[in-house]
Amino acid sequence: MRLSKLQIAKSQLDMAIALYLKGDDLVSTITLAGAAEEILGKLAEHSGARTAFDETLDRLCDMYEAAFREKPNRKAFADLRNRARNEFKHIGLQPDVDVDLEREAVNMLRRAIENYRKYDSGFREIFWKFEQELLKRARTSQ
């Protein structure tokens, strides 16, 4: 079977969202969304767009520089933003990982969805369902 990178990323992202919506296995949600985010980011870059990750890093670095009047370490910000995803796919130095799974899952899903939209702007119902779930969870936590 021949699959395009877009088909692979859509499959990963759809499964990550489905897991999130069911409330199952946030570790796998993060890992799948992270894989999709990376592929979709490359596709977006090849089409001339900036990735969601790069835009986030730009904002963080701009805020840091405005607050502290010094150049930030961009790689340090990148490592922090990808920490959970990287810890879940590599052995690392520590045997355990402290992480806010909900927050990391939402952030990775949002980045993947944003990269998808930069590459293909069509409506996808699963993205709408994800946003509706976020609104529902936000209302119940207030």
C-alpha positions as CSV (number, residue, x, y, z in Angstrom):
1,M,0.0,0.0,0.0
2,R,1.3,3.4,-0.9
3,L,0.5,6.2,1.5
4,S,1.2,9.9,1.3
5,K,2.7,11.7,4.2
6,L,-0.5,13.7,4.5
7,Q,-2.5,10.4,4.8
8,I,-0.2,9.1,7.5
9,A,-0.4,12.4,9.5
10,K,-4.2,12.6,9.1
11,S,-4.5,9.0,10.4
12,Q,-2.2,9.7,13.4
13,L,-4.0,13.0,14.2
14,D,-7.4,11.5,13.9
15,M,-6.5,8.7,16.2
16,A,-4.9,11.1,18.7
17,I,-8.1,13.2,18.7
18,A,-10.3,10.2,19.1
19,L,-8.3,9.0,22.1
20,Y,-8.5,12.5,23.6
21,L,-12.2,12.7,23.1
22,K,-12.7,9.3,24.7
23,G,-10.5,10.3,27.6
24,D,-8.2,7.3,27.0
25,D,-4.5,7.1,27.0
26,L,-3.2,10.6,27.0
27,V,0.4,9.3,26.6
28,S,-0.5,7.8,23.2
29,T,-2.5,10.9,22.4
30,I,0.6,13.0,22.9
31,T,2.9,10.6,20.9
32,L,0.5,10.3,18.0
33,A,-0.3,14.0,17.9
34,G,3.5,14.7,18.1
35,A,4.2,12.5,15.2
36,A,1.5,14.1,13.1
37,E,2.6,17.6,14.2
38,E,6.1,16.9,12.9
39,I,5.0,15.6,9.5
40,L,2.4,18.3,9.1
41,G,4.9,20.9,10.0
42,K,7.3,19.7,7.3
43,L,4.5,19.7,4.8
44,A,3.5,23.2,5.8
45,E,7.1,24.4,5.5
46,H,7.4,22.9,2.1
47,S,4.4,24.8,1.0
48,G,5.9,28.1,2.3
49,A,4.2,28.4,5.7
50,R,5.7,28.7,9.1
51,T,5.0,25.9,11.5
52,A,2.9,26.4,14.6
53,F,5.9,25.4,16.7
54,D,8.1,28.1,15.2
55,E,5.4,30.7,15.6
56,T,5.0,29.7,19.3
57,L,8.8,29.9,19.8
58,D,8.9,33.3,18.2
59,R,6.2,34.6,20.6
60,L,7.9,33.1,23.6
61,C,11.3,34.5,22.7
62,D,9.8,37.9,22.0
63,M,8.1,38.0,25.4
64,Y,11.3,36.9,27.1
65,E,13.4,39.5,25.4
66,A,10.9,42.2,26.2
67,A,10.8,41.2,29.9
68,F,14.5,40.5,30.5
69,R,16.1,42.7,27.8
70,E,18.4,39.8,26.7
71,K,18.3,37.3,23.9
72,P,16.6,34.0,25.0
73,N,17.9,30.6,24.4
74,R,15.5,29.4,21.7
75,K,16.6,25.8,22.0
76,A,15.7,25.8,25.7
77,F,12.2,27.0,24.9
78,A,11.9,24.4,22.2
79,D,13.1,21.6,24.5
80,L,10.5,22.6,27.1
81,R,7.7,22.7,24.6
82,N,8.7,19.2,23.2
83,R,9.7,17.7,26.6
84,A,6.7,15.4,27.1
85,R,6.7,14.1,23.5
86,N,10.4,13.5,23.5
87,E,10.3,11.8,26.9
88,F,7.6,9.5,25.7
89,K,9.6,8.4,22.6
90,H,13.1,8.3,23.9
91,I,14.6,6.5,27.0
92,G,16.1,9.7,28.5
93,L,18.2,9.9,31.6
94,Q,15.4,9.8,34.2
95,P,13.3,6.6,34.9
96,D,10.2,8.7,35.6
97,V,8.5,11.7,34.0
98,D,6.5,14.4,35.8
99,V,4.0,15.9,33.3
100,D,0.6,17.4,33.1
101,L,-0.8,15.0,30.5
102,E,-4.0,17.0,29.8
103,R,-2.1,20.2,29.1
104,E,0.5,18.5,27.0
105,A,-2.1,16.6,25.0
106,V,-4.1,19.7,24.3
107,N,-1.0,21.7,23.3
108,M,0.3,19.0,20.9
109,L,-3.1,18.5,19.4
110,R,-3.5,22.2,18.8
111,R,-0.1,22.4,17.1
112,A,-0.8,19.5,14.9
113,I,-4.2,20.9,13.9
114,E,-2.7,24.3,13.2
115,N,0.0,22.8,11.0
116,Y,-2.7,20.8,9.2
117,R,-4.7,24.0,8.6
118,K,-1.6,25.7,7.2
119,Y,-1.2,22.9,4.6
120,D,-4.9,22.1,3.9
121,S,-7.6,24.6,4.9
122,G,-10.6,22.3,4.4
123,F,-13.1,21.7,7.2
124,R,-12.7,18.6,9.2
125,E,-15.5,17.6,11.6
126,I,-13.1,15.9,14.0
127,F,-11.3,19.3,14.6
128,W,-14.7,20.8,15.4
129,K,-15.5,18.0,17.9
130,F,-12.1,18.6,19.6
131,E,-12.8,22.3,20.0
132,Q,-16.3,21.6,21.3
133,E,-14.8,19.2,23.9
134,L,-12.3,21.8,25.0
135,L,-15.1,24.3,25.5
136,K,-17.1,21.7,27.5
137,R,-14.1,20.9,29.7
138,A,-13.4,24.6,30.3
139,R,-17.0,25.3,31.4
140,T,-17.0,22.4,33.8
141,S,-13.7,23.4,35.4
142,Q,-15.0,26.9,36.3
